[in-house]
């Protein structure tokens, strides 16, 4: 017997064409499915990112508002203390 096993039938183009077409169709369907799943996952992640971005924006606005409120409070206190000090100094002038 030679190096090629003669017991196996030779590949004949017409004989396996139908099988290869079915395999190609199945592979194409699998690729479309994976692409669809990939797009759905990407869309879901993008939706989560939008939600997180909106939440971050909301928290940032709340933080800025709290900082502005505190700044006004400190400014009012400083204004009152400086006004009282100046009034006391004016009262002690000869």
Order of alpha helices (4+ residues) and beta strands (2+ residues): alpha
